[in-house]
Amino acid sequence: MKRKLAMRSGAVNVQKRASILLLLLLGVACSIAGTPTPQDEKTKDDKNEEKKPEPFVIKKITQGMGLDRIGDLSPDGKSILLIGKKPGKMPQVYIMDIAGFAIRPPLTNLRSGVSEAVWSPSGEMIAVSGADESASFPEIYVIDVGTNKQRRLTQNNFSDRQPVFTPDGKRLLFTTDESPLQDAAFGIPHVVSVGTGGEKGEVFTEDEGSSILSSISTDGKTVLLVKVNEINGRHSLWQYGFEGKPMRSLTERRFARIHRHTQAAGERIVLWAQQEVEQQDNVYLLDLKSGAIETLPEPDLPKLDPTISPDGKLIAFIGPAARGRALYLFDSGTGRISQLTHKGVSNYSPRFVSNTMILFGSDREIEREIYSVDLAQTAGKKK
């Protein structure tokens, strides 16, 4: 982290950089594939689909939210981040209390809105990627949750995204396409480190190639990030030390795209990825000890936007259904996948808030709102 964002020796072929950037943008497009779509006119088959029984109790918990996506649970498990879009407004960040589902006033008011938001380890700050009046592209901001004071950490004509706090909360890692070469028009996406106090950004890795999607391991000792092969554009998940030195490749070049990687409880990482560009999205389980990678059952069922229960035993995800997209659940105890929803054209952005409660977005009643599904309460025993 001591290396300043300065000139590197040598230059990478511009055509290769442009190709890689295009592939990365395609990957981002896939990663937001759960974005809701307008309600279609209901056919007879649609109505039959909605009449199918749903196994667990589902409740609507917001009104007029205009939900864009559900973010992460706070470190104390009491709140969750939301990105919502009020009528005529850009998406902004909200905090919803889990007990009672009360939503606080918007935490941001950025002109071009917010696309991503993450908690600091202490829960006292959040980092967002968005753009205010003076920004042409997404920048990184930190916001004090208690005071709503906002500090802009980056200022350039490039896209800064995917922020994540280091375990001590003093620095942020994020992905930028600002070139590390002075006076360059653009560069390949790479991970940068910046202090939350506004210190100058530093290139995190020494790699000449592209690096994206950084996260922190559950033990807080290493950084996980995706490296993009400069020749064929394939993605591989790597483990790095906090000094920016590579430790090992966890997946080699098995995947054409990795849209997200999340470490579950224990020595397991859940990957939302594609093995080949032309293939559908799927969810894979990576065992950190053995290096073995398994696919969830029903490989012909595309799987998007996975979320993991705190105990790591359940994975909820979005997949196609008879009408639109539905919410599904994989139970590692039984090894089976079940469909949780039959209503709505677009069900999206699922997030576990406990081992038995999932929040998700849906247009079940046309408007995009937040719903909860209680895995501890079957529909036949609704109170």
C-alpha positions as CSV (number, residue, x, y, z in Angstrom):
1,M,0.0,0.0,0.0
2,K,3.0,2.3,0.0
3,R,3.1,2.6,-3.8
4,K,1.7,5.9,-5.0
5,L,-0.6,6.1,-8.0
6,A,2.2,7.1,-10.4
7,M,3.9,6.2,-13.6
8,R,4.6,2.5,-14.2
9,S,7.4,1.4,-16.5
10,G,6.3,0.1,-19.9
11,A,2.9,0.5,-21.7
12,V,0.2,-2.1,-22.3
13,N,-1.2,-2.3,-25.8
14,V,-4.2,0.1,-26.1
15,Q,-6.2,-2.4,-28.1
16,K,-5.9,-5.1,-25.5
17,R,-6.9,-2.6,-22.8
18,A,-10.0,-1.6,-24.7
19,S,-10.9,-5.2,-25.3
20,I,-10.5,-6.1,-21.6
21,L,-12.6,-3.0,-20.6
22,L,-15.3,-4.1,-23.0
23,L,-15.4,-7.6,-21.5
24,L,-15.5,-6.1,-18.0
25,L,-18.4,-3.9,-18.9
26,L,-20.2,-7.0,-20.2
27,G,-19.5,-8.7,-16.9
28,V,-21.0,-5.7,-15.0
29,A,-24.1,-5.9,-17.2
30,C,-24.5,-9.6,-16.3
31,S,-24.0,-8.8,-12.6
32,I,-27.1,-6.5,-12.6
33,A,-29.2,-8.9,-14.5
34,G,-31.6,-9.1,-11.5
35,T,-32.7,-5.5,-12.2
36,P,-36.5,-5.4,-12.3
37,T,-38.5,-5.1,-15.5
38,P,-42.0,-3.7,-16.1
39,Q,-45.0,-5.8,-15.3
40,D,-46.2,-7.6,-18.4
41,E,-49.9,-8.2,-19.3
42,K,-51.0,-11.4,-17.5
43,T,-51.8,-14.4,-19.6
44,K,-53.8,-17.5,-18.6
45,D,-50.5,-19.3,-17.9
46,D,-49.4,-16.3,-15.8
47,K,-52.5,-16.5,-13.6
48,N,-52.0,-20.2,-13.2
49,E,-48.4,-19.6,-12.1
50,E,-49.6,-17.1,-9.5
51,K,-52.1,-19.6,-8.1
52,K,-49.4,-22.1,-7.3
53,P,-48.9,-22.3,-3.5
54,E,-45.8,-20.7,-2.1
55,P,-44.2,-22.8,0.7
56,F,-43.5,-20.0,3.2
57,V,-45.2,-16.9,4.5
58,I,-44.3,-13.8,2.4
59,K,-45.1,-10.3,3.6
60,K,-44.9,-6.9,2.0
61,I,-42.9,-4.6,4.2
62,T,-42.5,-1.3,2.2
63,Q,-44.7,1.1,0.4
64,G,-43.5,3.5,-2.3
65,M,-39.9,2.4,-1.9
66,G,-39.0,2.1,-5.6
67,L,-36.4,-0.4,-4.6
68,D,-33.3,-0.7,-6.8
69,R,-31.4,-3.2,-4.7
70,I,-30.9,-4.4,-1.2
71,G,-27.4,-4.0,0.2
72,D,-25.5,-5.5,3.1
73,L,-26.5,-6.2,6.7
74,S,-24.8,-4.0,9.2
75,P,-21.9,-5.5,11.3
76,D,-24.2,-5.6,14.4
77,G,-27.0,-7.2,12.3
78,K,-29.6,-4.6,13.3
79,S,-29.8,-2.6,10.0
80,I,-29.5,-3.1,6.3
81,L,-28.6,-0.8,3.5
82,L,-31.1,-0.1,0.7
83,I,-30.7,1.7,-2.6
84,G,-34.1,3.1,-3.5
85,K,-35.4,5.4,-6.2
86,K,-38.3,7.7,-5.3
87,P,-40.5,9.0,-8.2
88,G,-38.6,11.5,-10.3
89,K,-35.5,11.1,-8.2
90,M,-32.1,9.3,-8.6
91,P,-31.3,6.2,-6.5
92,Q,-30.1,7.1,-3.0
93,V,-29.0,5.2,0.0
94,Y,-31.3,4.4,2.9
95,I,-30.9,2.5,6.1
96,M,-33.7,0.1,7.3
97,D,-33.9,-1.2,10.8
98,I,-34.5,-4.9,10.9
99,A,-36.7,-4.8,14.0
100,G,-39.9,-3.3,12.7
101,F,-38.5,-2.5,9.2
102,A,-38.5,1.2,9.8
103,I,-36.7,3.2,7.1
104,R,-34.6,6.3,8.0
105,P,-34.5,9.4,5.7
106,P,-32.1,9.1,2.8
107,L,-28.4,9.1,3.8
108,T,-27.3,10.6,0.4
109,N,-28.5,13.2,-2.1
110,L,-26.1,12.8,-5.0
111,R,-27.1,14.3,-8.3
112,S,-26.5,11.2,-10.4
113,G,-27.5,8.8,-7.6
114,V,-25.7,5.9,-5.9
115,S,-25.0,2.5,-7.4
116,E,-23.2,0.8,-4.5
117,A,-22.9,1.1,-0.7
118,V,-21.0,-0.8,2.0
119,W,-20.7,-0.7,5.8
120,S,-17.4,0.0,7.6
121,P,-16.4,-2.7,10.1
122,S,-17.6,-0.6,13.0
123,G,-20.9,0.3,11.3
124,E,-20.2,4.0,11.9
125,M,-19.5,4.8,8.3
126,I,-20.6,3.7,4.9
127,A,-18.8,4.0,1.6
128,V,-20.7,4.7,-1.7
129,S,-20.0,4.9,-5.4
130,G,-22.0,7.7,-6.9
131,A,-21.7,11.2,-8.5
132,D,-22.5,14.6,-7.1
133,E,-22.9,17.9,-9.0
134,S,-19.2,18.2,-9.8
135,A,-18.6,14.6,-10.8
136,S,-19.0,13.3,-14.4
137,F,-18.3,9.7,-13.4
138,P,-18.9,7.6,-10.3
139,E,-16.6,8.6,-7.4
140,I,-16.0,7.2,-3.9
141,Y,-17.5,8.9,-0.9
142,V,-17.6,8.1,2.8
143,I,-20.5,9.1,5.0
144,D,-20.7,9.3,8.8
145,V,-23.9,7.4,9.7
146,G,-24.5,9.4,12.9
147,T,-24.0,12.9,11.5
148,N,-24.6,12.4,7.7
149,K,-21.3,14.3,7.0
150,Q,-20.0,13.3,3.6
151,R,-16.4,13.2,2.4
152,R,-15.4,12.7,-1.2
153,L,-12.3,10.5,-1.5
154,T,-11.7,10.5,-5.3
155,Q,-11.9,13.2,-7.9
156,N,-11.1,12.3,-11.5
157,N,-12.7,11.7,-14.9
158,F,-12.9,7.9,-14.5
159,S,-15.2,5.4,-12.9
160,D,-14.5,4.4,-9.3
161,R,-16.6,1.5,-8.1
162,Q,-16.8,-1.6,-5.8
163,P,-15.6,0.0,-2.5
164,V,-14.8,-2.2,0.4
165,F,-13.3,-1.2,3.8
166,T,-10.1,-2.8,5.2
167,P,-10.6,-4.5,8.6
168,D,-9.3,-1.5,10.6
169,G,-11.7,0.8,8.8
170,K,-8.9,3.2,7.9
171,R,-8.7,2.5,4.2
172,L,-10.8,1.5,1.3
173,L,-10.1,-0.7,-1.6
174,F,-12.0,0.0,-4.8
175,T,-11.8,-0.6,-8.6
176,T,-11.0,2.2,-11.0
177,D,-10.2,2.6,-14.7
178,E,-8.0,5.5,-14.1
179,S,-4.6,4.7,-15.7
180,P,-1.6,4.4,-13.4
181,L,0.4,5.9,-16.3
182,Q,0.6,9.7,-16.2
183,D,-1.3,11.6,-18.9
184,A,-3.0,8.4,-20.2
185,A,-6.5,8.8,-21.6
186,F,-7.7,5.6,-19.9
187,G,-6.4,2.5,-18.3
188,I,-7.3,-1.0,-17.5
189,P,-9.5,-1.5,-14.4
190,H,-7.4,-2.2,-11.3
191,V,-7.7,-2.1,-7.5
192,V,-6.6,1.0,-5.7
193,S,-6.2,1.7,-1.9
194,V,-7.2,5.1,-0.4
195,G,-7.3,6.3,3.2
196,T,-10.7,7.3,4.6
197,G,-9.2,10.6,5.7
198,G,-8.7,11.7,2.1
199,E,-5.1,10.6,1.5
200,K,-3.9,10.1,-2.0
201,G,-4.8,6.9,-3.7
202,E,-2.2,4.1,-4.1
203,V,-2.2,1.2,-6.6
204,F,-2.8,-1.9,-4.5
205,T,-1.1,-4.5,-6.7
206,E,2.0,-4.5,-8.8
207,D,0.3,-6.5,-11.6
208,E,0.3,-5.0,-15.1
209,G,-3.0,-6.8,-15.8
210,S,-6.5,-6.0,-14.7
211,S,-7.8,-6.6,-11.1
212,I,-11.4,-6.0,-10.0
213,L,-14.0,-7.0,-7.3
214,S,-11.9,-6.9,-4.1
215,S,-13.2,-8.2,-0.8
216,I,-11.9,-9.1,2.6
217,S,-11.7,-12.7,3.8
218,T,-13.9,-13.6,6.8
219,D,-10.8,-13.9,9.1
220,G,-9.8,-10.4,8.1
221,K,-6.3,-11.5,7.2
222,T,-6.2,-11.4,3.4
223,V,-7.8,-9.7,0.4
224,L,-9.7,-11.6,-2.3
225,L,-9.8,-10.1,-5.8
226,V,-10.5,-11.1,-9.3
227,K,-7.7,-10.9,-11.9
228,V,-8.5,-10.7,-15.6
229,N,-6.2,-12.4,-18.1
230,E,-4.9,-9.9,-20.5
231,I,-4.9,-12.2,-23.5
232,N,-8.2,-14.1,-23.2
233,G,-10.1,-12.1,-20.7
234,R,-10.8,-15.0,-18.4
235,H,-11.3,-14.4,-14.7
236,S,-9.5,-16.0,-11.8
237,L,-10.0,-15.5,-8.0
238,W,-6.8,-14.7,-6.1
239,Q,-5.8,-14.3,-2.5
240,Y,-3.5,-11.3,-1.7
241,G,-1.8,-10.0,1.4
242,F,-2.6,-6.5,2.6
243,E,0.7,-5.3,1.3
244,G,-0.5,-6.0,-2.2
245,K,1.5,-9.2,-2.8
246,P,-0.2,-12.2,-4.5
247,M,-0.4,-15.4,-2.3
248,R,-2.2,-17.9,-4.5
249,S,-4.8,-18.4,-7.3
250,L,-7.9,-20.0,-5.9
251,T,-9.7,-20.9,-9.2
252,E,-6.9,-20.7,-11.8
253,R,-8.6,-19.9,-15.2
254,R,-11.7,-22.0,-14.8
255,F,-14.2,-19.1,-15.2
256,A,-14.8,-16.8,-18.1
257,R,-16.6,-14.4,-15.8
258,I,-16.8,-14.0,-12.0
259,H,-19.6,-11.6,-11.1
260,R,-19.4,-11.9,-7.4
261,H,-17.5,-13.9,-4.7
262,T,-18.7,-14.2,-1.1
263,Q,-17.0,-16.1,1.6
264,A,-19.5,-18.1,3.7
265,A,-19.1,-19.4,7.2
266,G,-16.1,-21.8,7.3
267,E,-13.7,-22.5,4.5
268,R,-16.1,-22.0,1.6
269,I,-16.6,-19.3,-1.0
270,V,-19.8,-18.9,-3.0
271,L,-19.1,-17.8,-6.6
272,W,-21.6,-16.3,-9.0
273,A,-19.9,-17.0,-12.3
274,Q,-19.9,-18.3,-15.9
275,Q,-17.5,-21.0,-17.0
276,E,-17.8,-19.8,-20.6
277,V,-18.9,-16.4,-22.0
278,E,-21.7,-18.0,-24.0
279,Q,-22.9,-20.1,-21.0
280,Q,-25.6,-19.2,-18.5
281,D,-24.8,-17.8,-15.0
282,N,-24.5,-20.3,-12.2
283,V,-23.5,-20.6,-8.6
284,Y,-20.4,-22.6,-7.5
285,L,-19.0,-23.6,-4.2
286,L,-15.2,-23.3,-3.7
287,D,-13.6,-25.3,-0.8
288,L,-10.6,-23.3,0.3
289,K,-8.9,-26.2,1.9
290,S,-9.1,-28.7,-1.0
291,G,-9.5,-26.3,-3.9
292,A,-12.5,-28.3,-5.1
293,I,-15.3,-26.5,-6.9
294,E,-18.8,-27.8,-7.0
295,T,-21.9,-26.6,-8.9
296,L,-25.2,-26.3,-7.2
297,P,-27.8,-28.9,-8.3
298,E,-29.9,-28.5,-11.4
299,P,-27.1,-27.1,-13.6
300,D,-29.6,-26.3,-16.4
301,L,-31.3,-23.7,-14.1
302,P,-29.5,-20.4,-14.4
303,K,-28.7,-18.9,-11.0
304,L,-28.1,-15.2,-10.3
305,D,-27.4,-12.9,-7.3
306,P,-26.9,-15.5,-4.6
307,T,-27.1,-14.7,-0.9
308,I,-25.9,-16.9,2.0
309,S,-27.5,-17.5,5.4
310,P,-25.3,-16.5,8.3
311,D,-24.7,-20.2,9.2
312,G,-23.7,-20.9,5.6
313,K,-26.2,-23.8,5.2
314,L,-28.7,-22.0,2.9
315,I,-28.2,-20.1,-0.4
316,A,-31.0,-18.1,-1.9
317,F,-30.8,-17.0,-5.5
318,I,-32.8,-15.7,-8.5
319,G,-33.6,-17.9,-11.5
320,P,-36.0,-18.0,-14.4
321,A,-39.6,-19.4,-13.8
322,A,-42.7,-20.0,-15.9
323,R,-43.2,-16.2,-15.7
324,G,-40.3,-13.9,-15.2
325,R,-37.8,-14.5,-12.4
326,A,-38.4,-16.2,-9.1
327,L,-36.7,-16.6,-5.8
328,Y,-35.1,-20.1,-5.1
329,L,-33.5,-21.7,-2.1
330,F,-30.7,-24.3,-2.0
331,D,-30.5,-26.3,1.3
332,S,-27.1,-27.9,1.7
333,G,-28.5,-30.3,4.3
334,T,-30.9,-31.9,1.8
335,G,-29.0,-31.0,-1.3
336,R,-32.2,-29.8,-2.9
337,I,-33.4,-26.6,-4.6
338,S,-37.0,-25.3,-4.0
339,Q,-38.9,-22.4,-5.6
340,L,-40.0,-19.9,-3.0
341,T,-42.0,-17.4,-5.1
342,H,-44.6,-17.8,-7.9
343,K,-46.0,-14.2,-8.0
344,G,-44.4,-11.2,-9.8
345,V,-42.6,-10.9,-13.0
346,S,-39.4,-9.8,-11.4
347,N,-38.1,-11.0,-8.1
348,Y,-34.6,-9.7,-7.4
349,S,-31.9,-8.7,-4.9
350,P,-32.4,-11.3,-2.2
351,R,-30.5,-10.9,1.1
352,F,-30.5,-13.0,4.2
353,V,-31.0,-11.0,7.5
354,S,-31.1,-14.1,9.7
355,N,-30.9,-17.9,9.2
356,T,-34.6,-18.0,8.6
357,M,-35.5,-14.6,7.1
358,I,-34.8,-13.4,3.5
359,L,-35.6,-9.9,2.2
360,F,-36.1,-9.5,-1.5
361,G,-37.4,-7.1,-4.1
362,S,-40.5,-7.9,-6.2
363,D,-43.2,-6.5,-8.4
364,R,-45.8,-8.9,-6.9
365,E,-48.2,-5.9,-6.7
366,I,-46.8,-4.2,-9.8
367,E,-44.8,-1.6,-7.8
368,R,-41.2,-2.5,-6.9
369,E,-41.2,-3.1,-3.1
370,I,-39.4,-5.1,-0.5
371,Y,-40.9,-8.4,0.8
372,S,-39.8,-10.8,3.4
373,V,-40.0,-14.6,3.4
374,D,-40.0,-16.4,6.7
375,L,-38.5,-19.8,6.4
376,A,-39.6,-20.7,9.9
377,Q,-43.3,-20.2,9.1
378,T,-44.9,-22.4,6.4
379,A,-47.7,-20.8,4.4
380,G,-50.2,-23.3,5.7
381,K,-49.6,-22.2,9.3
382,K,-49.8,-18.5,8.7
383,K,-50.8,-16.6,11.8
